[in-house]
Amino acid sequence: MDLADTEKHQYAGFYPCRLPVWWGRIGEIGPHCVAEGVTGKKIVLRIEKRFTRFERILAKVLRAPREVRRPLDEMNSMLWELCDGSRSFQTICELMDDVFKENVAPAVDRTASGIDALKKRNLMTVLQEPFNHKWNIGPGQTPQNQTLQTGQMTIIYDTEPRSESERNVIQADQEELQQDVQSE
């Protein structure tokens, strides 16, 4: 099914793709499509806070958390899972419309707004061609520029890779890490 305005939109022919950030799934399975890598669970993003020297002292005194946890709603969670760089903007709009019907209407504008909101927070980008695995987009992976604590977490996150793309990138990262350790 073709949606009106997808071919005319600024993202037409582009491939939305999430950027490196720690993310995991929580909760029960909700509405979702049957596309590879889409579970219907809610997504939580974990982002390390960046403090100035004064803020670091203040945070230590006040015992402030060192990270921000951003839970996404059902629609944005599905959008997050769909945006793995392998699907075009048009395909994502159609899948969102198939699942959420009038709740996402107009699907093209609402999907673009979701992508724009994630882009504004440096969590997503839009590629001109399908994602070629230059960075890790898989769940449960701490980006190289962050130091998130992995100790005892009160919430159990589902970080199992659910798509071939996620599995390949995680496996490539692990192999690269092993090669680095062996060369030292």
C-alpha positions in Angstrom: 0.0 0.0 0.0 1.4 3.4 -1.0 0.8 6.3 1.4 0.2 9.7 -0.1 3.1 12.1 0.1 5.9 9.6 0.8 7.5 10.1 -2.6 7.4 13.9 -2.2 8.8 14.0 1.4 12.3 15.3 2.1 13.2 11.8 3.4 11.9 10.0 0.3 14.6 7.5 -0.8 16.6 7.8 2.4 17.3 5.2 5.1 16.8 6.3 8.7 19.3 4.7 11.0 19.9 4.9 14.7 23.3 6.1 15.9 25.5 4.4 18.6 23.7 4.5 21.9 23.0 1.9 24.6 19.4 0.7 24.3 17.4 -2.3 25.5 13.9 -3.6 25.5 11.5 -3.8 28.5 8.0 -4.9 29.3 5.4 -6.9 27.5 4.9 -7.2 23.8 2.7 -4.5 22.4 1.5 -3.6 18.9 4.1 -4.2 16.3 4.7 -5.4 12.7 6.2 -8.7 11.7 9.4 -7.1 10.2 12.7 -8.6 11.3 14.1 -7.1 14.4 10.8 -5.6 15.6 9.6 -7.0 19.0 6.8 -4.8 20.1 8.5 -4.2 23.4 9.2 -0.7 24.7 12.7 0.7 24.2 14.8 2.4 26.9 17.9 4.5 25.9 20.7 4.9 28.4 22.9 8.0 27.8 25.8 9.1 29.9 25.6 12.6 31.4 28.4 15.0 30.6 29.3 17.2 33.5 31.5 20.3 33.8 33.9 20.2 36.7 31.5 22.1 39.0 28.6 19.9 38.0 30.7 16.8 38.7 31.3 18.0 42.3 27.7 18.9 42.8 26.5 15.6 41.3 28.8 13.7 43.7 27.5 15.6 46.7 23.9 15.2 45.7 24.5 11.6 44.5 23.0 12.4 41.1 22.7 9.6 38.6 25.5 9.5 36.0 23.2 8.6 33.1 19.8 9.5 31.6 17.3 6.8 30.9 14.9 7.7 28.2 11.9 5.3 27.8 10.2 5.5 24.4 6.4 5.1 24.0 5.0 2.3 21.8 5.1 4.2 18.5 8.6 5.5 19.0 9.8 2.1 20.2 8.6 0.5 17.0 10.1 3.4 15.0 13.5 2.9 16.8 13.5 -0.8 16.0 12.5 -0.2 12.3 15.3 2.4 11.8 18.2 0.1 11.4 19.3 1.6 8.1 18.0 -1.3 6.0 14.5 0.1 5.4 13.6 3.1 3.4 11.6 6.0 4.8 8.6 5.0 2.7 8.7 1.4 4.0 8.9 2.6 7.6 5.9 4.9 7.1 3.8 2.0 5.6 4.7 -0.3 8.5 3.9 2.4 11.1 0.6 3.1 9.3 -0.3 -0.7 9.1 0.2 -1.1 12.9 -1.0 2.2 14.4 -3.7 3.2 11.8 -5.4 6.5 12.7 -3.2 6.9 15.9 -0.2 7.7 13.6 -2.2 9.6 11.0 -0.9 11.3 9.0 1.7 8.6 9.0 4.3 10.3 6.8 4.3 13.5 8.9 4.2 11.7 12.3 7.0 9.3 11.3 9.2 12.2 10.0 8.5 14.1 13.3 9.7 11.1 15.3 12.8 10.8 13.2 13.4 14.5 13.5 13.1 14.4 17.3 15.6 11.6 17.5 17.9 13.4 15.1 17.8 16.5 17.2 19.0 14.5 20.2 21.9 13.0 18.1 20.3 9.5 18.4 19.5 9.0 14.7 20.6 10.0 11.2 19.2 9.6 7.7 21.4 7.9 5.2 21.4 8.2 1.4 21.9 4.4 0.9 21.3 1.3 3.1 23.4 1.1 6.3 26.8 -0.6 5.8 27.6 -1.4 9.4 30.1 1.4 10.0 29.0 1.7 13.7 27.2 -0.5 16.2 23.4 -0.1 16.3 22.7 -3.3 18.3 21.0 -3.4 21.7 23.0 -3.5 24.9 26.2 -2.1 23.4 27.9 0.8 25.1 29.3 3.3 22.5 33.0 3.9 22.5 32.7 7.4 23.8 30.6 6.5 26.9 31.4 4.7 30.1 28.0 3.4 31.3 28.1 1.2 34.4 27.1 -2.4 33.8 26.9 -3.6 37.3 23.7 -4.5 39.2 20.8 -3.0 37.3 17.4 -2.9 39.0 15.7 -3.3 35.6 16.3 -6.3 33.5 16.7 -5.3 29.9 16.2 -7.5 26.9 19.4 -6.9 24.8 19.3 -10.0 22.6 19.9 -9.1 18.9 16.7 -9.7 17.0 17.8 -9.1 13.4 20.7 -10.3 11.2 22.0 -6.7 11.0 22.2 -6.4 14.8 23.9 -9.9 15.1 26.5 -9.1 12.4 27.5 -5.7 13.9 27.8 -7.1 17.5 29.8 -10.1 16.2 32.1 -7.8 14.2 32.7 -5.6 17.3 33.5 -8.6 19.5 36.0 -9.9 16.9 37.7 -6.5 16.6 37.9 -6.3 20.4 39.5 -9.8 20.6 42.0 -8.8 17.9 42.9 -5.7 19.9 43.4 -7.8 23.0 45.6 -10.4 21.2 47.8 -7.7 19.6 48.7 -6.1 22.9 
